[in-house]
C-alpha cells in the first residue's frame, strides 16, 4: 500500500487509517505535493477501535489532537471590482458554447457548491466522468480536481471551459465573447485599472479565483477549535473522538479537514468501482493507481452524493464505506451515527449576499 504525503505532512507512525475520502467538493493550493514522493508502509498495525476518553481532558478532545486541525483563515481582502467581476463570470452562461452552462450549473452556490447528481451534467445534457467537487473552501486545498491536475483555483478555470462535455469553449472564443460585450469590457477595465489590455483569459482566471477565494464557510467546529467547548453537542464530541481514534485524521486533517494530500481509495478492501483509476491516468505511474485527492469534509453533510464516482447517496453509507474499504473496519450503527453527528458540525453558513446572482451585462458589440 502506498501513502502519498505532502513534504510537510507529519509522520503518522504505523497508523494505517486513511480517513474519510468523502466528496462532494473544487478548486486551489495552500501547499504543494511532489507526486513522485511515496512512502511505502511495510508494516501496518491493525485499525484501532475507539479508545476510552482521555482522563486528563474529560469530555473534550485533547489539545494535542486539536492541533492537527485549525480554524478557517480569512484570505487577504481582494479589490471589490475584481471580486464583483469574478462573481459575474461565475454565473455567466455565455462562457459556454451553447450559452446555457456556467460555473454555477455544476457548482450551485445555494447548494453548497455542488449538485445532487452522481456526476456533472454539462453542455447538451452530457454527463461527465466524476462527481463535481464543491467550490466552497476549495481555494485552501493543496490541489484541484479529483486527480489534482491543477494547483490553484485560478489554474482550474481552464479545465471546465475547454472540456467538450462541460462548457465546450476555447480560451480564444471566451475572450472574443467578453470583448464583444461592452459591460464586460468596462468591468475588466475597473478590475484591472491601468492595464492596456484588460480583457484576457488570464485576467478572467484571476477574477474568478478572487471570487472563489471568498467562498468560505466557518462552522461550529471552528468555534470549538477556538475554545468554545459548548459549540459541539456531546454526541458530536463523541463522533470527533471516534474519528480521531480510528485514525481518520491521518488524511483528513488541517483547516479543511482534508484537501491536503492524495490517497489510494480501497486501501484495505478494493473499491467497488474500478473504472476510474484516478491519478494513474494523469501521471502514468503505477503507484498512482486508484489514487485521488482526499477531499475536504467541510459541509460534507450538504454535498451528497459522495466520492469521485458519486457511489454513496447518503452520509451514513459513505462513512460505512470508508471504514470498510480504507480501514478494514465494520462500524456499528451507533458509531456511524456519532461520526455523522460530528460531520454535521462542519457545516457552515453561506453568506447569501456574497453569492447572490448579479445582473449580467447585456449582449452587444463593443466595437
C-alpha beads as a LAMMPS data file, in Angstrom:
LAMMPS data file: protein, C-alpha beads

367 atoms
366 bonds

1 atom types
1 bond types

-500.0 500.0 xlo xhi
-500.0 500.0 ylo yhi
-500.0 500.0 zlo zhi

Masses

1 110.0

Atoms # bond

1 1 1 0.000 0.000 0.000
2 1 1 1.235 3.474 -0.770
3 1 1 0.542 6.618 1.170
4 1 1 1.216 9.864 -0.712
5 1 1 2.070 12.792 1.502
6 1 1 2.987 16.410 1.145
7 1 1 6.570 17.069 2.231
8 1 1 5.437 18.862 5.396
9 1 1 2.873 16.248 6.446
10 1 1 3.721 14.894 9.920
11 1 1 4.539 11.201 10.143
12 1 1 1.572 9.080 11.076
13 1 1 3.677 6.378 12.705
14 1 1 2.214 2.994 11.935
15 1 1 -1.388 4.140 11.686
16 1 1 -2.923 2.567 8.628
17 1 1 -6.152 4.511 8.884
18 1 1 -6.689 6.554 5.803
19 1 1 -9.723 8.574 6.828
20 1 1 -12.928 9.508 5.138
21 1 1 -12.279 10.204 1.468
22 1 1 -15.710 11.873 1.070
23 1 1 -16.726 14.350 -1.641
24 1 1 -18.804 16.367 -2.982
25 1 1 -16.170 19.422 -3.248
26 1 1 -13.279 22.006 -6.350
27 1 1 -10.533 24.160 -6.805
28 1 1 -6.504 25.949 -5.182
29 1 1 -3.326 25.406 -3.405
30 1 1 -2.161 26.208 0.114
31 1 1 0.725 23.869 -0.334
32 1 1 2.438 21.709 -2.884
33 1 1 2.914 17.988 -3.226
34 1 1 5.569 16.124 -5.131
35 1 1 3.514 13.447 -6.852
36 1 1 6.564 11.185 -7.043
37 1 1 7.117 11.246 -3.281
38 1 1 5.717 7.975 -1.983
39 1 1 6.014 6.490 1.474
40 1 1 5.739 2.703 1.474
41 1 1 4.312 1.304 4.671
42 1 1 5.973 -2.075 5.068
43 1 1 4.293 -2.745 8.395
44 1 1 0.879 -1.662 9.473
45 1 1 -0.888 -2.042 12.750
46 1 1 -4.449 -3.278 12.749
47 1 1 -7.007 -0.478 12.747
48 1 1 -7.658 0.627 16.291
49 1 1 -11.083 0.590 17.802
50 1 1 -12.250 3.674 19.685
51 1 1 -10.233 4.263 22.832
52 1 1 -11.535 5.434 26.171
53 1 1 -11.818 9.157 26.823
54 1 1 -8.632 10.901 27.840
55 1 1 -8.942 11.126 31.603
56 1 1 -6.972 14.367 31.629
57 1 1 -9.460 16.155 29.409
58 1 1 -12.809 14.710 30.379
59 1 1 -15.409 15.037 27.672
60 1 1 -13.351 17.366 25.475
61 1 1 -10.934 16.468 22.716
62 1 1 -7.270 16.515 23.645
63 1 1 -5.424 19.737 22.757
64 1 1 -2.762 17.511 21.198
65 1 1 -5.388 16.213 18.773
66 1 1 -6.893 19.620 18.083
67 1 1 -3.503 20.887 16.922
68 1 1 -3.924 18.651 13.876
69 1 1 -6.778 20.910 12.790
70 1 1 -7.136 24.690 12.581
71 1 1 -9.934 27.222 12.128
72 1 1 -10.512 28.614 8.652
73 1 1 -8.422 31.704 7.981
74 1 1 -9.806 34.688 6.109
75 1 1 -7.952 35.420 2.857
76 1 1 -6.422 38.849 2.195
77 1 1 -9.040 41.327 1.074
78 1 1 -9.380 41.491 -2.705
79 1 1 -10.470 44.600 -4.638
80 1 1 -14.233 44.943 -4.775
81 1 1 -14.221 45.435 -8.552
82 1 1 -12.161 42.255 -9.044
83 1 1 -14.416 40.112 -6.843
84 1 1 -17.513 41.590 -8.481
85 1 1 -16.198 40.685 -11.934
86 1 1 -15.384 37.166 -10.753
87 1 1 -18.912 36.782 -9.404
88 1 1 -20.420 37.784 -12.758
89 1 1 -18.143 35.400 -14.645
90 1 1 -19.012 32.529 -12.283
91 1 1 -22.696 32.934 -13.200
92 1 1 -22.139 33.735 -16.895
93 1 1 -23.620 31.068 -19.252
94 1 1 -22.257 32.856 -22.336
95 1 1 -18.867 31.406 -21.453
96 1 1 -20.184 28.084 -22.794
97 1 1 -20.655 27.156 -26.446
98 1 1 -24.423 26.762 -26.046
99 1 1 -24.801 29.861 -23.879
100 1 1 -26.562 27.793 -21.228
101 1 1 -23.842 26.427 -18.938
102 1 1 -21.988 28.418 -16.298
103 1 1 -19.736 27.535 -13.359
104 1 1 -22.872 27.653 -11.222
105 1 1 -24.514 24.950 -13.353
106 1 1 -22.338 22.252 -11.779
107 1 1 -21.393 24.144 -8.615
108 1 1 -24.625 25.678 -7.332
109 1 1 -23.650 28.245 -4.738
110 1 1 -27.002 27.996 -2.965
111 1 1 -26.479 24.212 -2.688
112 1 1 -23.033 24.354 -1.074
113 1 1 -21.241 24.424 -4.410
114 1 1 -22.436 21.082 -5.781
115 1 1 -25.439 19.401 -7.358
116 1 1 -27.388 16.322 -6.321
117 1 1 -26.176 14.464 -9.422
118 1 1 -23.813 11.475 -9.264
119 1 1 -21.611 13.073 -11.934
120 1 1 -21.577 16.512 -13.507
121 1 1 -24.076 17.341 -16.261
122 1 1 -22.724 19.833 -18.757
123 1 1 -23.440 21.028 -22.279
124 1 1 -26.453 19.464 -24.027
125 1 1 -27.050 17.209 -21.036
126 1 1 -23.753 15.366 -21.444
127 1 1 -22.582 13.596 -18.309
128 1 1 -19.078 13.945 -17.026
129 1 1 -16.876 11.208 -15.612
130 1 1 -16.698 12.314 -11.972
131 1 1 -18.741 13.855 -9.203
132 1 1 -18.455 17.648 -9.099
133 1 1 -16.477 18.767 -6.024
134 1 1 -17.659 21.783 -4.088
135 1 1 -16.230 25.217 -4.776
136 1 1 -16.672 26.284 -1.150
137 1 1 -13.384 26.317 0.786
138 1 1 -11.660 24.910 -2.305
139 1 1 -9.066 27.668 -2.560
140 1 1 -7.449 26.482 0.668
141 1 1 -6.775 22.991 -0.660
142 1 1 -3.382 21.932 -1.980
143 1 1 -4.651 20.964 -5.444
144 1 1 -7.814 20.994 -7.536
145 1 1 -9.875 18.286 -9.264
146 1 1 -10.040 14.699 -8.013
147 1 1 -6.726 13.915 -9.689
148 1 1 -5.004 17.147 -8.648
149 1 1 -4.221 18.228 -12.195
150 1 1 -4.496 21.924 -11.277
151 1 1 -2.847 23.540 -8.293
152 1 1 -4.942 26.657 -7.747
153 1 1 -8.477 27.832 -8.332
154 1 1 -7.069 30.136 -10.993
155 1 1 -5.393 27.189 -12.748
156 1 1 -8.613 25.199 -12.502
157 1 1 -10.687 27.621 -14.560
158 1 1 -9.466 26.456 -17.952
159 1 1 -10.481 22.811 -17.459
160 1 1 -14.296 23.146 -17.415
161 1 1 -14.308 25.914 -20.026
162 1 1 -12.466 23.806 -22.590
163 1 1 -13.962 20.421 -21.711
164 1 1 -16.259 19.406 -24.604
165 1 1 -18.697 17.788 -22.172
166 1 1 -18.872 20.772 -19.864
167 1 1 -18.657 24.213 -21.496
168 1 1 -17.102 23.367 -24.861
169 1 1 -15.214 26.618 -25.444
170 1 1 -11.653 27.669 -26.162
171 1 1 -9.796 30.478 -24.432
172 1 1 -9.882 32.456 -27.672
173 1 1 -13.654 32.148 -28.009
174 1 1 -14.153 33.106 -24.374
175 1 1 -12.070 36.259 -24.754
176 1 1 -13.850 37.166 -28.006
177 1 1 -17.232 36.818 -26.281
178 1 1 -16.169 39.089 -23.432
179 1 1 -14.657 41.712 -25.736
180 1 1 -17.897 41.846 -27.707
181 1 1 -19.856 42.650 -24.534
182 1 1 -19.499 46.335 -23.543
183 1 1 -20.463 45.704 -19.922
184 1 1 -17.661 43.193 -19.512
185 1 1 -15.109 45.429 -21.209
186 1 1 -15.920 48.119 -18.649
187 1 1 -15.887 45.623 -15.749
188 1 1 -12.445 44.334 -16.762
189 1 1 -11.138 47.910 -17.003
190 1 1 -12.312 48.604 -13.454
191 1 1 -10.896 45.331 -12.137
192 1 1 -7.520 45.776 -13.861
193 1 1 -7.002 49.548 -13.915
194 1 1 -4.085 50.817 -15.932
195 1 1 -3.705 47.608 -17.929
196 1 1 -3.786 48.457 -21.661
197 1 1 -5.259 45.028 -22.469
198 1 1 -7.587 44.180 -19.552
199 1 1 -9.806 41.561 -21.235
200 1 1 -7.640 38.439 -21.281
201 1 1 -8.102 34.816 -20.312
202 1 1 -5.516 35.198 -17.563
203 1 1 -7.468 38.087 -16.077
204 1 1 -10.684 36.042 -16.293
205 1 1 -8.982 33.293 -14.275
206 1 1 -7.696 35.784 -11.718
207 1 1 -11.159 37.312 -11.297
208 1 1 -12.979 34.003 -10.859
209 1 1 -10.250 32.894 -8.463
210 1 1 -10.617 36.083 -6.405
211 1 1 -14.340 35.414 -6.051
212 1 1 -13.890 31.735 -5.177
213 1 1 -11.300 32.572 -2.504
214 1 1 -14.100 34.280 -0.617
215 1 1 -16.323 31.176 -0.633
216 1 1 -15.597 30.280 2.981
217 1 1 -18.000 28.676 5.444
218 1 1 -16.745 28.796 9.058
219 1 1 -18.800 26.482 11.249
220 1 1 -19.394 25.432 14.835
221 1 1 -16.280 23.273 14.515
222 1 1 -14.225 26.456 14.095
223 1 1 -15.745 27.877 17.268
224 1 1 -14.837 24.686 19.104
225 1 1 -11.276 24.855 17.803
226 1 1 -11.124 28.443 19.033
227 1 1 -12.002 27.295 22.560
228 1 1 -15.805 27.375 22.724
229 1 1 -16.448 23.954 24.293
230 1 1 -20.211 24.499 24.106
231 1 1 -20.135 24.784 20.317
232 1 1 -20.481 20.986 19.917
233 1 1 -23.001 18.607 21.425
234 1 1 -21.961 15.569 23.467
235 1 1 -22.734 13.258 20.528
236 1 1 -20.697 15.419 18.145
237 1 1 -17.732 15.299 20.515
238 1 1 -18.027 11.528 20.722
239 1 1 -18.072 11.366 16.941
240 1 1 -14.960 13.538 16.732
241 1 1 -13.128 11.282 19.197
242 1 1 -14.156 8.190 17.272
243 1 1 -12.983 9.812 14.027
244 1 1 -9.619 10.522 15.657
245 1 1 -9.219 7.151 17.385
246 1 1 -9.914 5.268 14.179
247 1 1 -7.117 7.268 12.569
248 1 1 -9.236 9.172 10.067
249 1 1 -7.374 12.401 10.857
250 1 1 -4.229 10.928 9.255
251 1 1 -5.676 12.081 5.914
252 1 1 -8.497 14.386 6.955
253 1 1 -6.520 16.998 8.816
254 1 1 -5.750 20.705 8.720
255 1 1 -8.137 23.657 8.369
256 1 1 -10.207 21.962 5.655
257 1 1 -10.327 18.572 7.400
258 1 1 -8.821 17.178 4.207
259 1 1 -7.727 18.604 0.879
260 1 1 -4.025 18.358 1.738
261 1 1 -2.839 15.079 0.165
262 1 1 -3.510 12.264 -2.291
263 1 1 -4.517 8.777 -1.152
264 1 1 -5.387 5.413 -2.586
265 1 1 -9.072 4.575 -2.367
266 1 1 -9.681 0.957 -1.404
267 1 1 -6.504 0.632 0.669
268 1 1 -7.748 -2.379 2.673
269 1 1 -10.591 -3.729 0.554
270 1 1 -10.690 -2.922 -3.200
271 1 1 -13.032 -0.114 -4.195
272 1 1 -16.233 -1.476 -5.793
273 1 1 -15.996 0.714 -8.905
274 1 1 -12.670 0.116 -10.657
275 1 1 -13.471 2.002 -13.875
276 1 1 -11.752 5.233 -12.840
277 1 1 -8.085 4.614 -11.998
278 1 1 -7.521 8.078 -10.536
279 1 1 -4.172 9.847 -10.907
280 1 1 -2.679 6.933 -12.836
281 1 1 -4.498 8.123 -15.951
282 1 1 -2.828 11.512 -15.481
283 1 1 0.707 10.508 -14.486
284 1 1 1.045 7.013 -15.968
285 1 1 2.633 5.870 -12.698
286 1 1 1.518 2.521 -11.314
287 1 1 1.921 3.933 -7.798
288 1 1 -0.893 6.372 -8.621
289 1 1 -3.381 3.601 -9.414
290 1 1 -6.715 4.350 -7.688
291 1 1 -5.170 7.412 -6.050
292 1 1 -7.340 10.519 -5.667
293 1 1 -7.200 13.785 -3.782
294 1 1 -8.511 13.468 -0.250
295 1 1 -11.372 15.982 -0.245
296 1 1 -12.290 18.431 2.453
297 1 1 -15.033 17.298 4.807
298 1 1 -16.358 20.798 5.372
299 1 1 -20.075 20.977 4.521
300 1 1 -19.981 17.255 3.716
301 1 1 -23.446 16.784 5.194
302 1 1 -24.778 19.041 2.406
303 1 1 -22.857 17.704 -0.595
304 1 1 -24.212 14.261 -1.413
305 1 1 -23.703 12.045 -3.338
306 1 1 -20.176 11.172 -2.269
307 1 1 -16.804 10.081 -3.640
308 1 1 -15.289 10.631 -7.069
309 1 1 -17.874 8.261 -8.576
310 1 1 -20.873 9.522 -6.594
311 1 1 -21.447 5.962 -5.390
312 1 1 -22.747 6.780 -1.904
313 1 1 -26.078 8.572 -1.757
314 1 1 -26.110 9.144 1.999
315 1 1 -23.508 10.260 4.504
316 1 1 -24.160 7.180 6.653
317 1 1 -23.313 4.917 3.734
318 1 1 -20.233 6.970 2.887
319 1 1 -18.914 6.634 6.443
320 1 1 -19.523 2.878 6.395
321 1 1 -17.778 2.517 3.031
322 1 1 -14.726 4.457 4.163
323 1 1 -14.385 2.410 7.338
324 1 1 -14.677 -0.826 5.371
325 1 1 -12.545 -0.048 2.321
326 1 1 -9.925 2.207 3.909
327 1 1 -9.634 0.739 7.406
328 1 1 -10.968 -2.784 7.151
329 1 1 -13.362 -1.944 9.995
330 1 1 -17.106 -2.553 10.253
331 1 1 -18.679 0.216 12.298
332 1 1 -21.774 -0.248 14.406
333 1 1 -24.852 1.837 13.670
334 1 1 -24.161 3.873 16.797
335 1 1 -20.593 4.598 15.733
336 1 1 -21.757 5.722 12.300
337 1 1 -24.361 7.980 13.919
338 1 1 -21.801 9.635 16.192
339 1 1 -19.389 10.299 13.320
340 1 1 -22.182 11.711 11.173
341 1 1 -23.256 13.961 14.036
342 1 1 -19.730 15.368 14.245
343 1 1 -19.602 15.836 10.470
344 1 1 -22.776 17.908 10.802
345 1 1 -20.792 20.372 12.921
346 1 1 -18.575 21.063 9.891
347 1 1 -21.496 22.652 8.029
348 1 1 -21.070 26.408 7.876
349 1 1 -23.402 29.221 6.958
350 1 1 -23.370 30.521 3.392
351 1 1 -23.051 34.291 3.053
352 1 1 -26.156 34.904 0.945
353 1 1 -25.128 38.421 -0.039
354 1 1 -21.735 37.229 -1.275
355 1 1 -23.164 34.518 -3.530
356 1 1 -26.188 36.497 -4.771
357 1 1 -26.506 36.273 -8.540
358 1 1 -25.519 39.627 -10.055
359 1 1 -27.052 41.395 -13.016
360 1 1 -25.112 40.235 -16.062
361 1 1 -24.107 42.671 -18.826
362 1 1 -26.477 42.725 -21.813
363 1 1 -25.295 41.382 -25.126
364 1 1 -23.993 43.801 -27.732
365 1 1 -20.859 44.593 -29.644
366 1 1 -18.325 46.874 -28.018
367 1 1 -16.629 47.959 -31.211

Bonds

1 1 1 2
2 1 2 3
3 1 3 4
4 1 4 5
5 1 5 6
6 1 6 7
7 1 7 8
8 1 8 9
9 1 9 10
10 1 10 11
11 1 11 12
12 1 12 13
13 1 13 14
14 1 14 15
15 1 15 16
16 1 16 17
17 1 17 18
18 1 18 19
19 1 19 20
20 1 20 21
21 1 21 22
22 1 22 23
23 1 23 24
24 1 24 25
25 1 25 26
26 1 26 27
27 1 27 28
28 1 28 29
29 1 29 30
30 1 30 31
31 1 31 32
32 1 32 33
33 1 33 34
34 1 34 35
35 1 35 36
36 1 36 37
37 1 37 38
38 1 38 39
39 1 39 40
40 1 40 41
41 1 41 42
42 1 42 43
43 1 43 44
44 1 44 45
45 1 45 46
46 1 46 47
47 1 47 48
48 1 48 49
49 1 49 50
50 1 50 51
51 1 51 52
52 1 52 53
53 1 53 54
54 1 54 55
55 1 55 56
56 1 56 57
57 1 57 58
58 1 58 59
59 1 59 60
60 1 60 61
61 1 61 62
62 1 62 63
63 1 63 64
64 1 64 65
65 1 65 66
66 1 66 67
67 1 67 68
68 1 68 69
69 1 69 70
70 1 70 71
71 1 71 72
72 1 72 73
73 1 73 74
74 1 74 75
75 1 75 76
76 1 76 77
77 1 77 78
78 1 78 79
79 1 79 80
80 1 80 81
81 1 81 82
82 1 82 83
83 1 83 84
84 1 84 85
85 1 85 86
86 1 86 87
87 1 87 88
88 1 88 89
89 1 89 90
90 1 90 91
91 1 91 92
92 1 92 93
93 1 93 94
94 1 94 95
95 1 95 96
96 1 96 97
97 1 97 98
98 1 98 99
99 1 99 100
100 1 100 101
101 1 101 102
102 1 102 103
103 1 103 104
104 1 104 105
105 1 105 106
106 1 106 107
107 1 107 108
108 1 108 109
109 1 109 110
110 1 110 111
111 1 111 112
112 1 112 113
113 1 113 114
114 1 114 115
115 1 115 116
116 1 116 117
117 1 117 118
118 1 118 119
119 1 119 120
120 1 120 121
121 1 121 122
122 1 122 123
123 1 123 124
124 1 124 125
125 1 125 126
126 1 126 127
127 1 127 128
128 1 128 129
129 1 129 130
130 1 130 131
131 1 131 132
132 1 132 133
133 1 133 134
134 1 134 135
135 1 135 136
136 1 136 137
137 1 137 138
138 1 138 139
139 1 139 140
140 1 140 141
141 1 141 142
142 1 142 143
143 1 143 144
144 1 144 145
145 1 145 146
146 1 146 147
147 1 147 148
148 1 148 149
149 1 149 150
150 1 150 151
151 1 151 152
152 1 152 153
153 1 153 154
154 1 154 155
155 1 155 156
156 1 156 157
157 1 157 158
158 1 158 159
159 1 159 160
160 1 160 161
161 1 161 162
162 1 162 163
163 1 163 164
164 1 164 165
165 1 165 166
166 1 166 167
167 1 167 168
168 1 168 169
169 1 169 170
170 1 170 171
171 1 171 172
172 1 172 173
173 1 173 174
174 1 174 175
175 1 175 176
176 1 176 177
177 1 177 178
178 1 178 179
179 1 179 180
180 1 180 181
181 1 181 182
182 1 182 183
183 1 183 184
184 1 184 185
185 1 185 186
186 1 186 187
187 1 187 188
188 1 188 189
189 1 189 190
190 1 190 191
191 1 191 192
192 1 192 193
193 1 193 194
194 1 194 195
195 1 195 196
196 1 196 197
197 1 197 198
198 1 198 199
199 1 199 200
200 1 200 201
201 1 201 202
202 1 202 203
203 1 203 204
204 1 204 205
205 1 205 206
206 1 206 207
207 1 207 208
208 1 208 209
209 1 209 210
210 1 210 211
211 1 211 212
212 1 212 213
213 1 213 214
214 1 214 215
215 1 215 216
216 1 216 217
217 1 217 218
218 1 218 219
219 1 219 220
220 1 220 221
221 1 221 222
222 1 222 223
223 1 223 224
224 1 224 225
225 1 225 226
226 1 226 227
227 1 227 228
228 1 228 229
229 1 229 230
230 1 230 231
231 1 231 232
232 1 232 233
233 1 233 234
234 1 234 235
235 1 235 236
236 1 236 237
237 1 237 238
238 1 238 239
239 1 239 240
240 1 240 241
241 1 241 242
242 1 242 243
243 1 243 244
244 1 244 245
245 1 245 246
246 1 246 247
247 1 247 248
248 1 248 249
249 1 249 250
250 1 250 251
251 1 251 252
252 1 252 253
253 1 253 254
254 1 254 255
255 1 255 256
256 1 256 257
257 1 257 258
258 1 258 259
259 1 259 260
260 1 260 261
261 1 261 262
262 1 262 263
263 1 263 264
264 1 264 265
265 1 265 266
266 1 266 267
267 1 267 268
268 1 268 269
269 1 269 270
270 1 270 271
271 1 271 272
272 1 272 273
273 1 273 274
274 1 274 275
275 1 275 276
276 1 276 277
277 1 277 278
278 1 278 279
279 1 279 280
280 1 280 281
281 1 281 282
282 1 282 283
283 1 283 284
284 1 284 285
285 1 285 286
286 1 286 287
287 1 287 288
288 1 288 289
289 1 289 290
290 1 290 291
291 1 291 292
292 1 292 293
293 1 293 294
294 1 294 295
295 1 295 296
296 1 296 297
297 1 297 298
298 1 298 299
299 1 299 300
300 1 300 301
301 1 301 302
302 1 302 303
303 1 303 304
304 1 304 305
305 1 305 306
306 1 306 307
307 1 307 308
308 1 308 309
309 1 309 310
310 1 310 311
311 1 311 312
312 1 312 313
313 1 313 314
314 1 314 315
315 1 315 316
316 1 316 317
317 1 317 318
318 1 318 319
319 1 319 320
320 1 320 321
321 1 321 322
322 1 322 323
323 1 323 324
324 1 324 325
325 1 325 326
326 1 326 327
327 1 327 328
328 1 328 329
329 1 329 330
330 1 330 331
331 1 331 332
332 1 332 333
333 1 333 334
334 1 334 335
335 1 335 336
336 1 336 337
337 1 337 338
338 1 338 339
339 1 339 340
340 1 340 341
341 1 341 342
342 1 342 343
343 1 343 344
344 1 344 345
345 1 345 346
346 1 346 347
347 1 347 348
348 1 348 349
349 1 349 350
350 1 350 351
351 1 351 352
352 1 352 353
353 1 353 354
354 1 354 355
355 1 355 356
356 1 356 357
357 1 357 358
358 1 358 359
359 1 359 360
360 1 360 361
361 1 361 362
362 1 362 363
363 1 363 364
364 1 364 365
365 1 365 366
366 1 366 367
